[in-house]
Amino acid sequence: MTADSLSTALLGRVLDRLEIDCPSSPTPEALREVYAAWCRSVPFDNALKLTHVRAGKPGPLPGGEAGAFFDGWLRYGTGGTCWSSAGALQSLLQALGFDAIRGVATMMAAPDLPPNHGTVIVTLEGARFLVDSALLHVQPLELKVEETTQVEHGAWGCRSVWEDGRWHIHWRPVHQPQGLVCRLESWGATGDDYRARYEGTLRWSPFNYSLYIRTNRGEESIGLAFGSKLTLHADGRVSEQPIRDVQHRNQVLVEDFGLAEEVVNDLPEDQPLPPPPGSRSAQEAEKEVAST
């Protein structure tokens, strides 16, 4: 077995937790069932990573291998950030017989960013489908050259636009409901590639400083970020509930997101996000400190 292979016993436990049967064959219907189950059961979050980084723990980041990711999810209800969760989803789909590969993309939160996102692409009956562990768009999104495709839904809908020779995925983060673009760069990355990119976020990442979690409940997408619980409703509305304090945050994480108390109680408080190392903002801040 490789580092990203799932044992028969672990695969069975994962399917039981997802409340689905092992597909008899890798069909479009089976892919829809597996991905929909993932999107309602496995959150995108940085809970384990945030605790690990802020505590300065030694060793690799949590969930970098598929087995470790699923052990954490089964025990604590946690997911992971993109490199760990996409790697785990790809391993699960591969174990179920799907032609699933790891993709590398760029969340275009600012100009000229390097690739910063892991995703999964499945080839099935001659078509390509995106199944992303961060966007959690419930239905596989078909990718077509020179065509726009979409998943229609007020909470988790997204669309793929072919532009300048690449697919651009338009979607709505819970903390940025006006929308964000994810550009697909390449696919066929290995597990080792993903782990190297994941470990590379130790130096700096938006997920190293404050809690972020997103999942789907019924016909809504819910999240907690930057001091608020946010809900994207099926009719397109957005609602926001301020988090009063750490105790309130922990209660929401347990009751609404299903995280284990032992994980929630270890979470550090949020810190302000510093500028990326080497950025103009970081250089200006260093100059300001040096001049005082």
C-alpha positions as CSV (number, residue, x, y, z in Angstrom):
1,M,0.0,0.0,0.0
2,T,1.1,3.6,-0.7
3,A,0.8,6.4,1.8
4,D,-2.5,7.4,0.1
5,S,-4.1,4.0,-0.3
6,L,-7.1,3.2,1.9
7,S,-7.3,-0.2,3.6
8,T,-10.4,-2.2,3.1
9,A,-11.3,-1.7,6.8
10,L,-10.8,2.0,6.6
11,L,-12.8,2.3,3.4
12,G,-15.7,0.5,4.9
13,R,-15.7,2.8,8.0
14,V,-15.6,5.9,5.7
15,L,-18.5,4.6,3.6
16,D,-20.5,3.8,6.7
17,R,-19.9,7.3,8.0
18,L,-20.9,8.8,4.6
19,E,-24.0,6.6,4.8
20,I,-23.5,5.2,1.3
21,D,-22.8,1.8,-0.2
22,C,-19.7,0.9,-2.2
23,P,-20.6,1.6,-5.8
24,S,-20.8,-1.5,-8.0
25,S,-19.1,0.4,-10.8
26,P,-17.8,4.0,-11.4
27,T,-20.8,5.5,-13.1
28,P,-22.0,9.2,-13.3
29,E,-24.7,8.3,-10.8
30,A,-22.3,6.8,-8.4
31,L,-20.0,9.9,-8.6
32,R,-22.9,12.2,-7.9
33,E,-23.9,10.0,-4.8
34,V,-20.3,9.9,-3.4
35,Y,-19.6,13.6,-3.9
36,A,-22.9,14.7,-2.5
37,A,-22.3,12.5,0.6
38,W,-18.9,14.1,1.0
39,C,-20.3,17.6,0.7
40,R,-22.9,17.1,3.5
41,S,-20.5,15.1,5.8
42,V,-16.9,16.3,5.5
43,P,-16.3,20.0,6.3
44,F,-13.6,22.2,4.8
45,D,-11.8,23.5,7.9
46,N,-8.4,24.3,9.4
47,A,-9.2,23.2,13.0
48,L,-6.5,20.6,13.4
49,K,-4.0,22.6,11.3
50,L,-4.6,25.8,13.3
51,T,-4.0,24.1,16.6
52,H,-0.9,22.3,15.3
53,V,0.7,25.4,13.8
54,R,0.0,27.8,16.6
55,A,1.3,25.3,19.2
56,G,4.5,24.9,17.2
57,K,4.1,21.1,17.2
58,P,6.8,19.1,15.6
59,G,6.2,16.7,12.7
60,P,4.1,16.9,9.5
61,L,0.9,18.9,9.4
62,P,-2.2,16.8,10.3
63,G,-4.1,15.0,7.6
64,G,-1.4,15.1,4.9
65,E,-1.9,11.4,4.2
66,A,-5.3,10.1,3.4
67,G,-5.4,7.6,6.2
68,A,-4.6,10.3,8.8
69,F,-7.2,12.6,7.3
70,F,-9.9,10.0,7.6
71,D,-8.8,9.0,11.1
72,G,-9.2,12.6,12.2
73,W,-12.6,12.9,10.5
74,L,-13.9,9.7,11.9
75,R,-12.7,10.6,15.4
76,Y,-13.3,14.3,15.6
77,G,-15.6,15.3,12.7
78,T,-12.9,17.5,11.3
79,G,-11.9,17.9,7.6
80,G,-8.9,19.8,6.4
81,T,-7.7,22.6,4.1
82,C,-7.4,22.0,0.4
83,W,-4.1,20.0,0.1
84,S,-5.2,17.5,2.7
85,S,-8.9,17.3,1.9
86,A,-8.4,17.1,-1.9
87,G,-5.8,14.4,-1.4
88,A,-8.2,12.4,0.8
89,L,-11.1,12.8,-1.6
90,Q,-9.0,11.7,-4.6
91,S,-7.8,8.6,-2.6
92,L,-11.4,7.7,-1.7
93,L,-12.6,8.1,-5.3
94,Q,-9.6,6.1,-6.6
95,A,-10.3,3.3,-4.1
96,L,-13.9,3.2,-5.4
97,G,-12.7,2.7,-9.0
98,F,-13.0,6.2,-10.4
99,D,-10.3,7.7,-12.6
100,A,-9.6,10.6,-10.2
101,I,-6.5,12.7,-10.2
102,R,-5.2,15.6,-8.2
103,G,-5.4,19.1,-9.7
104,V,-3.5,22.3,-8.9
105,A,-5.3,25.6,-9.1
106,T,-5.1,29.2,-8.0
107,M,-7.6,30.9,-5.8
108,M,-7.4,34.4,-7.3
109,A,-7.8,36.4,-4.1
110,A,-5.2,38.9,-5.3
111,P,-3.3,39.5,-8.6
112,D,-0.3,37.4,-9.6
113,L,-0.7,34.7,-6.9
114,P,1.2,31.4,-7.4
115,P,-0.9,28.2,-7.4
116,N,-2.3,27.8,-4.0
117,H,-5.2,25.3,-4.2
118,G,-5.7,21.6,-4.5
119,T,-8.7,20.1,-6.2
120,V,-9.9,16.8,-7.8
121,I,-10.8,16.0,-11.4
122,V,-12.6,12.8,-12.5
123,T,-12.7,11.5,-16.0
124,L,-15.8,9.5,-16.7
125,E,-17.3,8.2,-19.9
126,G,-15.1,10.6,-21.9
127,A,-16.0,13.7,-19.8
128,R,-14.1,15.6,-17.1
129,F,-15.8,16.6,-13.8
130,L,-14.5,18.8,-11.0
131,V,-15.3,17.6,-7.5
132,D,-13.8,20.1,-5.1
133,S,-13.4,19.6,-1.3
134,A,-13.4,23.3,-0.6
135,L,-16.1,24.6,-2.9
136,L,-18.4,21.8,-1.8
137,H,-20.7,22.3,-4.8
138,V,-22.6,19.0,-4.2
139,Q,-23.0,18.1,-7.9
140,P,-19.9,17.3,-10.0
141,L,-19.2,20.2,-12.3
142,E,-18.5,19.1,-15.9
143,L,-15.5,20.9,-17.5
144,K,-15.9,21.6,-21.2
145,V,-13.5,23.4,-23.5
146,E,-14.9,26.6,-25.0
147,E,-18.2,26.1,-23.1
148,T,-19.6,27.5,-19.8
149,T,-21.1,24.9,-17.5
150,Q,-22.6,25.3,-14.1
151,V,-24.1,23.8,-11.0
152,E,-27.3,25.8,-10.2
153,H,-28.0,26.4,-6.6
154,G,-28.4,29.5,-4.5
155,A,-26.1,28.4,-1.7
156,W,-23.3,26.3,-3.4
157,G,-23.8,27.0,-7.1
158,C,-20.7,27.5,-9.3
159,R,-19.9,27.8,-12.9
160,S,-16.9,26.9,-15.1
161,V,-15.8,29.4,-17.8
162,W,-13.2,28.6,-20.4
163,E,-11.0,31.6,-20.8
164,D,-7.4,32.1,-22.1
165,G,-6.9,28.4,-22.4
166,R,-7.9,27.5,-18.9
167,W,-11.0,26.8,-16.8
168,H,-12.0,29.5,-14.4
169,I,-14.4,28.4,-11.6
170,H,-16.7,31.1,-10.3
171,W,-18.0,30.3,-6.8
172,R,-19.1,31.9,-3.5
173,P,-17.0,31.5,-0.3
174,V,-19.2,32.0,2.8
175,H,-17.0,34.9,3.9
176,Q,-17.0,36.4,0.4
177,P,-20.4,35.8,-1.1
178,Q,-19.8,38.4,-3.8
179,G,-17.7,35.6,-5.4
180,L,-14.2,34.4,-6.1
181,V,-12.5,32.8,-9.1
182,C,-10.5,29.6,-8.9
183,R,-8.3,29.0,-12.0
184,L,-7.3,25.5,-12.9
185,E,-3.6,25.3,-13.7
186,S,-2.6,21.6,-14.1
187,W,-3.6,18.1,-13.0
188,G,-1.8,14.8,-12.4
189,A,0.0,15.9,-9.2
190,T,1.2,13.2,-6.9
191,G,0.6,12.7,-3.2
192,D,4.1,13.7,-2.5
193,D,3.5,16.9,-4.5
194,Y,0.5,17.7,-2.4
195,R,2.3,17.0,0.9
196,A,5.2,19.3,-0.1
197,R,2.8,22.1,-1.0
198,Y,0.9,21.5,2.3
199,E,4.1,21.6,4.4
200,G,5.1,24.8,2.5
201,T,2.1,26.6,4.1
202,L,3.8,26.4,7.5
203,R,5.6,29.6,6.8
204,W,2.5,31.5,5.9
205,S,-1.1,30.8,5.1
206,P,-4.4,32.5,5.8
207,F,-5.4,29.3,7.6
208,N,-2.5,29.6,10.2
209,Y,-4.1,32.6,12.1
210,S,-7.8,32.3,12.4
211,L,-10.5,29.6,12.3
212,Y,-12.3,28.8,9.1
213,I,-14.9,26.1,8.5
214,R,-17.5,25.5,5.8
215,T,-20.0,22.7,5.3
216,N,-23.5,22.1,3.9
217,R,-26.6,21.5,6.0
218,G,-29.8,20.7,4.1
219,E,-30.2,23.3,1.4
220,E,-27.8,25.8,3.0
221,S,-24.0,26.3,3.2
222,I,-22.9,27.3,6.6
223,G,-19.5,28.6,7.8
224,L,-17.6,30.3,10.6
225,A,-15.0,32.8,9.7
226,F,-13.6,36.1,11.0
227,G,-15.8,36.2,14.1
228,S,-19.1,35.4,12.5
229,K,-21.3,32.4,11.6
230,L,-22.4,32.8,8.0
231,T,-25.2,31.1,6.1
232,L,-25.7,31.0,2.3
233,H,-29.3,30.2,1.8
234,A,-30.9,28.3,-1.1
235,D,-32.6,31.5,-2.3
236,G,-29.3,33.3,-2.6
237,R,-29.6,35.3,0.7
238,V,-26.7,35.6,3.1
239,S,-27.2,35.9,6.9
240,E,-24.6,36.6,9.5
241,Q,-24.6,35.8,13.3
242,P,-21.8,37.5,15.3
243,I,-19.7,35.2,17.5
244,R,-19.8,36.7,21.0
245,D,-16.7,35.1,22.5
246,V,-14.7,31.8,22.6
247,Q,-17.3,30.0,24.5
248,H,-20.0,30.9,22.0
249,R,-17.6,29.9,19.1
250,N,-17.0,26.5,20.7
251,Q,-20.7,25.9,21.2
252,V,-21.5,26.7,17.6
253,L,-18.6,24.4,16.4
254,V,-20.0,21.5,18.4
255,E,-23.7,22.0,17.9
256,D,-23.9,23.3,14.3
257,F,-20.7,21.8,12.7
258,G,-20.4,18.6,14.7
259,L,-16.8,18.9,15.8
260,A,-15.6,17.0,18.9
261,E,-15.3,19.0,22.1
262,E,-11.8,17.8,22.6
263,V,-10.7,19.5,19.4
264,V,-12.8,22.6,19.8
265,N,-11.5,23.2,23.4
266,D,-7.9,23.1,22.1
267,L,-8.5,25.8,19.4
268,P,-6.5,29.0,19.9
269,E,-8.1,32.4,19.6
270,D,-8.0,34.1,16.2
271,Q,-5.1,36.4,15.4
272,P,-4.9,39.2,12.7
273,L,-3.6,38.0,9.4
274,P,-0.1,39.3,8.7
275,P,1.0,40.1,5.2
276,P,2.7,37.3,3.3
277,P,6.5,37.1,3.7
278,G,8.3,39.0,1.0
279,S,5.2,41.0,0.0
280,R,5.4,44.8,-0.3
281,S,3.2,45.1,2.8
282,A,5.6,42.9,4.8
283,Q,8.6,44.8,3.6
284,E,7.0,48.1,4.5
285,A,6.1,46.8,8.0
286,E,9.7,45.6,8.5
287,K,11.0,49.0,7.6
288,E,8.5,50.7,10.0
289,V,9.7,48.4,12.8
290,A,13.3,49.0,12.0
291,S,12.8,52.8,12.1
292,T,11.3,52.9,15.6
